[in-house]
């Protein structure tokens, strides 16, 4: 876009000197006004490109810093918990508070009942119950035809003479 606009500005400068006026959509534009308008778009795009490059550089630096610092922070947390225990005041001073469970006994009981009802409705069973389920196989009778070897692609044996 910037290269295209630069060529248009150069074309206007080379071919329309003076006070040439163009009318587009009922609006009059002097050749110099068109040049200024296109140049302002080129300048805005350049500023955007520069800001984007700075942002990408800063973002990459942040990502790199985050990788290293997060691994050190997690190692420190692990060390503190191992050394002083989850509920220690020292661990809390670092902001590493233990997660507390917010469910009540009634909520847990309701979840168990709901889970059992869902399993019953879906007909799902555990590993041991699945092992007890066996499929029924129809008995094979002697009346069923067998497939000859030639059907399976085997070539018939040629007679040999001695």
Backbone bond lengths (Angstrom), bond angles and torsions (degrees), N, CA, C in turn:
res aa  C-N    CA-C-N  psi(-1)  N-CA   C-N-CA  omega(-1)  CA-C   N-CA-C  phi
1 X - - - 1.441 - - 1.534 109.44 -
2 X 1.330 116.54 -44.11 1.462 119.37 -178.68 1.530 111.40 -65.17
3 X 1.329 116.01 -41.14 1.467 119.78 179.18 1.527 110.20 -66.18
4 X 1.312 116.48 -40.25 1.469 121.06 179.30 1.533 110.30 -64.17
5 X 1.340 117.51 -44.54 1.459 121.16 179.41 1.528 111.22 -65.33
6 X 1.332 116.74 -37.27 1.467 120.83 177.62 1.522 110.67 -62.13
7 X 1.337 117.15 -40.39 1.465 120.95 177.98 1.525 111.28 -66.18
8 X 1.337 117.03 -37.81 1.467 120.34 178.86 1.525 109.77 -65.65
9 X 1.328 116.87 -42.35 1.467 120.55 178.38 1.524 110.09 -61.61
10 X 1.332 117.12 -44.28 1.468 121.38 178.62 1.528 110.78 -64.31
11 X 1.335 116.88 -38.98 1.470 120.09 178.44 1.509 112.21 -64.67
12 X 1.319 117.32 -39.77 1.464 120.77 177.73 1.523 109.74 -65.40
13 X 1.328 116.80 -43.68 1.468 120.88 -179.56 1.525 111.38 -62.98
14 X 1.323 117.61 -36.46 1.459 121.21 -177.03 1.535 112.71 -79.88
15 X 1.329 117.09 -31.60 1.465 118.89 -170.83 1.529 115.33 -112.08
16 X 1.298 118.95 -19.05 1.467 120.61 -176.32 1.527 109.83 -129.08
17 X 1.315 115.13 81.72 1.461 120.35 178.92 1.523 108.93 -88.90
18 X 1.273 114.51 152.33 1.459 118.93 175.85 1.511 111.34 90.01
19 X 1.317 114.69 -146.76 1.467 121.14 -172.22 1.518 111.46 -102.83
20 X 1.323 117.31 46.15 1.455 121.02 177.71 1.523 108.58 -65.65
21 X 1.352 116.46 134.84 1.454 121.38 -178.19 1.525 108.99 -118.69
22 X 1.324 114.85 134.57 1.465 121.95 175.77 1.523 107.37 -113.40
23 X 1.335 116.94 144.00 1.454 120.72 177.15 1.522 108.20 -117.66
24 X 1.342 115.12 118.98 1.461 121.75 179.01 1.517 108.55 -125.36
25 X 1.316 117.34 120.58 1.467 121.42 177.87 1.514 112.50 60.04
26 X 1.327 117.26 33.75 1.453 120.75 179.10 1.518 114.42 81.22
27 X 1.317 118.02 5.62 1.463 122.30 179.81 1.520 108.34 -113.82
28 X 1.323 116.45 132.42 1.463 121.88 179.45 1.524 109.98 -89.04
29 X 1.338 116.44 133.51 1.452 122.70 177.10 1.520 108.37 -127.70
30 X 1.330 116.84 129.58 1.455 120.60 172.12 1.514 107.36 -78.63
31 X 1.306 116.60 155.94 1.464 121.06 -179.84 1.525 110.49 -58.46
32 X 1.320 117.78 -39.81 1.465 120.80 -179.79 1.532 111.11 -67.26
33 X 1.338 117.05 -33.45 1.470 120.04 177.98 1.532 110.75 -66.15
34 X 1.326 116.14 -40.08 1.471 120.33 178.15 1.525 109.57 -63.45
35 X 1.342 116.34 -42.23 1.462 119.93 178.50 1.529 110.84 -61.20
36 X 1.319 117.37 -44.55 1.464 121.18 179.77 1.528 111.20 -64.65
37 X 1.330 116.83 -39.81 1.465 121.47 179.96 1.525 110.74 -63.14
38 X 1.338 116.04 -46.54 1.460 119.84 179.57 1.530 111.11 -67.29
39 X 1.346 116.81 -38.10 1.464 119.76 179.19 1.528 110.68 -65.11
40 X 1.340 117.54 -35.88 1.471 119.35 178.32 1.525 110.76 -65.92
41 X 1.329 116.93 -35.25 1.472 119.83 176.75 1.528 110.69 -67.88
42 X 1.325 117.83 -39.77 1.461 121.73 177.25 1.531 109.88 -61.89
43 X 1.330 116.82 -43.81 1.471 120.88 -179.64 1.527 111.25 -64.55
44 X 1.341 116.84 -41.48 1.470 120.58 179.37 1.521 110.60 -64.86
45 X 1.330 117.19 -41.01 1.465 120.98 179.35 1.526 110.44 -66.38
46 X 1.311 117.89 -37.90 1.471 120.94 178.04 1.525 110.67 -64.88
47 X 1.334 115.82 -41.68 1.460 119.77 178.19 1.526 110.47 -63.58
48 X 1.325 116.99 -39.66 1.464 121.13 178.42 1.522 110.87 -64.71
49 X 1.321 116.64 -44.73 1.468 120.42 179.15 1.529 110.90 -61.11
50 X 1.319 116.48 -42.07 1.466 120.43 179.85 1.530 110.64 -64.86
51 X 1.327 116.91 -44.35 1.465 120.86 179.29 1.524 111.10 -64.49
52 X 1.333 116.83 -38.59 1.460 120.76 179.80 1.528 110.48 -65.50
53 X 1.327 116.76 -41.96 1.464 120.31 179.07 1.526 110.69 -63.24
54 X 1.340 116.94 -41.77 1.469 120.27 177.92 1.522 110.06 -63.97
55 X 1.334 116.84 -42.13 1.465 120.44 -179.50 1.515 111.10 -63.96
56 X 1.342 117.16 -43.93 1.462 120.32 179.62 1.530 111.17 -62.37
57 X 1.313 117.28 -39.84 1.461 121.16 178.15 1.530 110.56 -64.66
58 X 1.332 116.39 -45.78 1.464 120.71 179.35 1.526 111.25 -64.75
59 X 1.319 116.65 -38.82 1.459 121.16 179.81 1.524 110.95 -65.26
60 X 1.325 117.17 -42.33 1.466 120.89 178.21 1.525 110.61 -64.34
61 X 1.337 117.04 -39.43 1.461 120.40 178.32 1.525 110.76 -65.31
62 X 1.334 116.64 -40.47 1.469 120.44 178.19 1.525 110.98 -63.71
63 X 1.323 117.36 -43.41 1.458 121.27 179.70 1.523 110.89 -60.50
64 X 1.307 116.86 -43.79 1.469 120.96 179.66 1.524 111.10 -65.01
65 X 1.334 116.24 -43.95 1.463 120.05 179.29 1.526 110.97 -65.10
66 X 1.313 117.10 -36.28 1.459 121.62 179.94 1.518 111.12 -66.06
67 X 1.317 117.40 -41.54 1.472 120.51 -179.59 1.530 110.67 -57.14
68 X 1.314 116.29 -51.57 1.466 119.72 -176.15 1.524 111.14 -69.55
69 X 1.332 116.81 -46.68 1.467 118.81 -175.74 1.521 111.95 -67.65
70 X 1.323 118.08 -34.55 1.468 120.23 -179.98 1.525 110.71 -68.29
71 X 1.316 117.45 -38.74 1.461 118.86 178.24 1.524 110.85 -66.08
72 X 1.335 117.62 -37.92 1.467 120.63 177.74 1.525 109.94 -67.89
73 X 1.339 117.55 -41.57 1.463 121.06 179.69 1.521 110.90 -61.54
74 X 1.331 117.38 -43.88 1.464 120.95 179.01 1.525 111.58 -65.73
75 X 1.319 116.98 -37.35 1.463 120.49 177.30 1.527 110.31 -66.29
76 X 1.330 117.14 -39.95 1.460 121.00 177.16 1.527 110.48 -63.48
77 X 1.318 116.59 -43.77 1.472 120.68 178.73 1.525 110.08 -59.40
78 X 1.314 116.34 -47.50 1.458 120.80 179.58 1.525 111.10 -60.01
79 X 1.313 116.52 -43.85 1.467 121.00 179.64 1.529 111.00 -61.73
80 X 1.327 116.19 -46.44 1.466 119.93 -178.30 1.523 111.51 -64.24
81 X 1.317 117.03 -42.78 1.466 120.52 -179.84 1.526 110.16 -65.74
82 X 1.333 116.41 -41.39 1.462 120.59 179.14 1.535 110.90 -65.28
83 X 1.319 116.23 -41.02 1.459 120.82 -176.39 1.522 112.63 -76.85
84 X 1.329 117.79 -44.63 1.464 120.91 -171.43 1.526 114.54 -111.01
85 X 1.331 118.75 -13.45 1.462 121.45 -179.13 1.521 111.64 94.91
86 X 1.335 115.97 152.96 1.465 121.93 -175.83 1.521 113.54 -58.75
87 X 1.316 116.89 -38.61 1.456 120.88 -171.95 1.531 112.98 -96.88
88 X 1.316 117.59 12.96 1.457 122.41 -178.69 1.525 110.71 -69.06
89 X 1.326 116.42 147.73 1.464 121.54 176.69 1.526 110.45 -66.56
90 X 1.320 116.94 -34.16 1.465 120.78 178.71 1.524 109.94 -62.29
91 X 1.313 116.93 -44.25 1.472 121.11 178.39 1.526 109.45 -63.76
92 X 1.331 117.24 -40.02 1.469 121.18 178.55 1.520 111.44 -65.73
93 X 1.333 118.06 -33.86 1.464 121.54 178.40 1.524 111.70 -61.11
94 X 1.309 117.27 -28.45 1.461 121.52 178.29 1.533 112.21 -84.74
95 X 1.325 116.68 -4.70 1.458 120.61 -179.71 1.514 113.51 88.71
96 X 1.312 116.91 8.75 1.457 121.49 179.07 1.525 108.72 -94.29
97 X 1.308 116.39 80.04 1.464 119.93 -178.59 1.515 109.78 -90.06
98 X 1.323 116.87 144.64 1.467 118.90 179.53 1.527 110.00 -69.30
99 X 1.301 114.56 147.74 1.463 119.98 177.18 1.524 108.19 -73.79
100 X 1.316 115.30 133.14 1.458 119.25 178.80 1.512 109.63 -104.80
101 X 1.309 114.88 143.16 1.453 120.42 -179.06 1.526 108.44 -84.80
102 X 1.314 116.72 129.14 1.448 121.19 -174.97 1.531 113.03 -100.01
103 X 1.323 118.45 0.94 1.455 119.86 -177.23 1.527 110.38 -85.22
104 X 1.297 114.41 146.36 1.464 120.23 178.01 1.519 108.93 -98.32
105 X 1.315 116.43 171.96 1.463 120.93 178.68 1.530 110.25 -63.67
106 X 1.324 116.79 -36.36 1.466 120.17 179.56 1.531 110.85 -65.82
107 X 1.335 116.78 -40.94 1.463 120.75 178.97 1.517 110.57 -63.03
108 X 1.321 116.75 -44.21 1.462 121.55 179.49 1.523 110.65 -62.99
109 X 1.336 117.15 -43.96 1.460 120.67 179.41 1.526 110.82 -63.06
110 X 1.322 117.13 -41.13 1.462 120.86 178.70 1.529 110.25 -64.39
111 X 1.328 117.06 -37.79 1.469 120.58 179.12 1.519 111.06 -65.30
112 X 1.334 117.50 -40.00 1.464 121.67 179.02 1.523 110.19 -63.46
113 X 1.326 116.56 -45.04 1.472 120.66 179.34 1.525 110.46 -62.59
114 X 1.323 116.48 -42.81 1.460 120.85 -179.97 1.530 110.67 -64.72
115 X 1.341 117.15 -41.78 1.459 121.07 179.52 1.522 111.06 -62.20
116 X 1.324 116.99 -44.76 1.467 120.87 179.11 1.525 111.16 -63.16
117 X 1.320 117.00 -40.35 1.472 120.65 178.83 1.528 110.71 -64.71
118 X 1.319 116.32 -38.57 1.466 120.61 178.68 1.522 110.47 -66.16
119 X 1.324 117.49 -44.48 1.469 120.84 178.71 1.523 110.80 -61.33
120 X 1.313 116.34 -40.62 1.475 121.26 179.09 1.528 110.05 -64.60
121 X 1.343 116.57 -44.69 1.461 120.63 -178.26 1.527 111.51 -65.14
122 X 1.327 116.78 -38.00 1.463 120.93 -178.50 1.519 112.31 -85.95
123 X 1.300 116.77 -14.97 1.459 119.84 -178.50 1.517 112.34 75.27
124 X 1.324 117.33 25.41 1.462 119.99 -179.64 1.520 109.99 -85.70
125 X 1.324 114.46 147.13 1.457 120.45 179.94 1.526 109.06 -135.67
126 X 1.303 117.13 165.67 1.455 122.40 179.46 1.515 112.53 -81.17
127 X 1.348 116.49 -176.60 1.461 122.33 -177.20 1.528 112.27 -60.43
128 X 1.316 116.66 -48.13 1.465 120.12 -176.02 1.524 111.08 -65.60
129 X 1.315 117.49 -39.00 1.470 120.18 178.76 1.526 110.38 -68.10
130 X 1.329 116.73 -35.10 1.471 119.58 178.18 1.524 111.12 -64.62
131 X 1.329 117.46 -35.69 1.463 121.01 179.87 1.521 112.12 -64.12
132 X 1.317 117.29 -27.77 1.462 121.26 -179.52 1.531 112.24 -77.67
133 X 1.314 116.86 -19.10 1.468 120.51 -178.12 1.524 108.97 -82.49
134 X 1.306 116.44 123.52 1.461 122.43 178.96 1.524 108.23 -122.97
135 X 1.303 115.85 144.11 1.460 120.37 178.50 1.522 110.82 -83.13
136 X 1.329 116.69 151.62 1.463 121.96 178.06 1.524 108.72 -91.30
137 X 1.329 115.42 129.89 1.456 120.86 -179.84 1.521 107.70 -113.01
138 X 1.332 116.43 132.58 1.468 120.34 178.43 1.527 109.01 -71.13
139 X 1.330 118.00 138.52 1.475 119.71 -179.96 1.522 110.67 -67.12
140 X 1.316 115.56 144.81 1.463 121.70 179.45 1.516 108.10 -86.12
141 X 1.327 116.96 129.72 1.466 121.12 178.88 1.512 109.09 -103.12
142 X 1.324 116.26 157.69 1.466 122.27 -179.10 1.518 111.18 -73.06
143 X 1.330 118.89 -13.39 1.459 121.83 -176.36 1.522 112.44 -77.53
144 X 1.300 117.30 -10.54 1.465 118.81 -178.85 1.517 109.12 -73.33
145 X 1.334 117.81 136.07 1.472 120.58 -179.55 1.532 110.08 -72.69
146 X 1.309 114.17 149.25 1.458 119.56 176.47 1.514 108.39 -99.16
147 X 1.280 117.20 156.77 1.460 121.78 -177.11 1.519 108.25 -90.35
148 X 1.364 117.80 123.84 1.462 119.49 177.93 1.530 111.37 -67.72
149 X 1.323 116.58 155.82 1.459 122.15 -178.05 1.511 111.89 -64.02
150 X 1.351 117.83 -31.12 1.458 120.05 -178.11 1.524 111.20 -67.60
151 X 1.297 118.03 -28.36 1.455 121.14 179.39 1.524 109.82 -69.27
152 X 1.305 116.48 -33.35 1.451 120.68 -178.49 1.518 112.77 -80.33
153 X 1.310 118.59 2.37 1.463 121.31 176.20 1.507 113.78 103.63
154 X 1.313 119.77 2.70 1.460 121.00 179.55 1.523 107.94 -78.77
155 X 1.291 116.81 137.07 1.461 121.01 179.37 1.523 109.11 -77.94
156 X 1.357 117.42 143.79 1.466 118.75 177.62 1.529 110.44 -66.14
157 X 1.325 116.28 148.76 1.463 121.49 -179.58 1.523 108.86 -74.69
158 X 1.325 112.97 135.79 1.465 118.75 178.30 1.520 109.10 -84.99
159 X 1.344 115.88 145.86 1.466 120.17 -179.92 1.514 108.30 -75.73
160 X 1.286 115.57 135.40 1.463 119.77 178.95 1.513 109.27 -110.20
161 X 1.309 116.05 141.88 1.477 119.57 178.20 1.511 108.68 -112.03
162 X 1.342 116.58 145.33 1.455 119.69 -179.95 1.471 111.03 -116.80
